[in-house]
Amino acid sequence: MCLKHDMVKRVVGLRRGGRHSSVWWKTVCHIREGLGVGVGNWFDNNLRRVVGDGLNTLFWYDTWIGDCPLILKFPRLFDLALEKESTVREMEGRGWGVDGGAWLWRRRLFAWEEDSLRECSLLLHNVILQDLVHDYWRWLLDPIHGYTVRGAYSFLTSTDAMVDRSLVVDIWQKHIPSKVSLFVW
């Protein structure tokens, strides 16, 4: 399995375990991925990377600036980039201006790709890394207290978020130990 594939799995989230995982674990993954009606990818949509020093945040793969990872916002630049696994700190250190050293390409960019690079550089222009602050994850449903089982359950069972109720019922109605159900939530 290539490193790129592993990194994309990091963006996508929890692994399902393939054919060796239980039906129950696959159901848990379905709930996390929001395969019910109207919720979408609820878990990843409510999680953001907050960059401090940039040492533990992947430049292309983590959602740290804007609403989606840079790999999705600038897919052509990602495809052309030689440095795909760099951290935010590494990219900033090399210089991420239009002519910066962070941009190492497989080939020379076409004019429309240069426009995309300018857009990306403009997005990064006001980013200032903080040496004494570590990167961390922020739970958007409760940014002050962070992720809680109660908050996730509340979101999934609220009337304005229509999740497929059979998925929620599967977690609590299976013949599994209560501590396992609690751990999942």
N, C-alpha and C positions, 0 to 999 in steps of 0.2 A: 504494500500500500504506500503510495507516495506521500510526501510531506504536504503537498498542496491539498490532497484529499483529506488528510487529517485536519488541516487548518479550516477547510470548508466545513467539516463536521463540527468544529468548534463554533462556527457562526450559526450553524443549524441548531445545535444544542445537544441534548442527551442522546446517547446512542440507544438504539432499540435492541441491540444484542443479536440481530440477525435471526436466523431460523432456530437458534438455540435458546432464545428467550421465551419466557412463558407467555401465555395469552394474557394473563393479568398484567405483566410488565408492559406489553404492547398497548394495553388499554390505558395504562398510566401515561405512556408516551403520547397517545392520541389526545388525552385531556390536556397535557402540557402544550401540545402543538395546536390546540384549539380546533380540532376537526369537527366540532359542533357547528350549528348554524349561527352566523352573525358574530362570532367571537374572534375568528382569525387566529393568528399566532399570538395569543394573548400573553404568554409568559415573556417571550423575547421582546414583544412590543412594549412591555412595561419595565424593562430592564435597560439601563444605560451605564456606560463606562464613564466615570468622571476621572479626568486626567489631572494628575498632580505633577509628578516628576517624569511621567511618560515611560518609565522603565518596564512596566508590566502590562502595557497596552499595545496591542498589535495595530500598526498603522492602517493596514488594508482590511483586516478581518473584524476588528471590534467596532461596535457602534459607539464612537466617542465624540464625533462632531456631526451635528445634524441628526436626521431621523433614521439613517441607515448606514451600514458600513461603507467605506470608500470603495471597496471591491464591487459593490452594487451601484454606487453612484457614478463611478468612473471605470466601467468594466474594460474599456479599450486600453486605458492607461495601465491598468493592472496586467492585462495580457502582455503588454509590451515591456513592463518593468522587469529588470533583472533581479532586483531585491524585493522579494514578495513577503518575506517573513520578518521584516524589520519592525522594531518598536517605534513608537512615536518619538522617543528620545533620540534614537539613532537617526531617524529621518531629519529631525529638527537640527541635530548636531551637524549633519552634512550640508544643511541649507535647503529649504524647500521652496525658495523663490523660483521663478520661472527658469533662471539660469543656475540654480543651485546644484550642488553635488549630490543631492539625494536622488535626483532623477537619472538613473542609468537605464538606457533603453537597449533593446535587442537590435534596433535599427533606428534610423533617423525618422522623426515624426513627420506625418503629413500636416498640411495647414489646419485641417479640421481637428486633428489630434492636439496640435499646439493650442488651439482655442480651448480645448478641454483642459489642458495643462494650466492655462491661464486662469480658468474658472476654479480649478482645484487650488492653485497657489493663492488666489484671492480669498478662498474659503479659509485657508490656513494663516493668512496674513496677521490676524489679531490673536492667534494662539500664543500664550506665554506659559511656559512650563514653570512649576514651582518646585525647587530642589528639596524642600523640607516636607513636602506633602506627597504621600504615597497615592497611587491610583487605587480606586475602589469602585464597587458596583453600587448604583442607586436604584432602588425599587420605586418606580414612578407612582404607584398607587398609594404609597405612604412614604414620601421622601424623608420625613423626619425620623420615624421609628424604624423604617426599613421593612423588609419582607416579614410577614407573619402568616401563619397558617390561617388564622381568622380572616385576615384581609384577602387572601387568595380565595378562600371558600366563599366569602361574602361576594367577591367579584363574580365568581362562577355561578353562584346561585341567585344573583340579583335579577330583577325583572327586566332591566334594560340590557343585560348581556344574555342573550338567548343561546345557551350552550345545550348541546344534545344531552338531555337529562339521563339517558341510558348510560352515558359514559360516567357521569357522577355516581349513579346508582351502582355501577359495576365495582367501584372502589369500595363502597361501604357494605355491599350485600354479598360479596364473595366470602367463602369460608376460609378466611385467613385470620391470623392473630390480630387483635386490635392494635397492638403496638406497631405492626407493619402498616396498617391503614393510617395511623397517626403519623408515622414517619413520612409516608407519601405526601400527606397534606402539610 
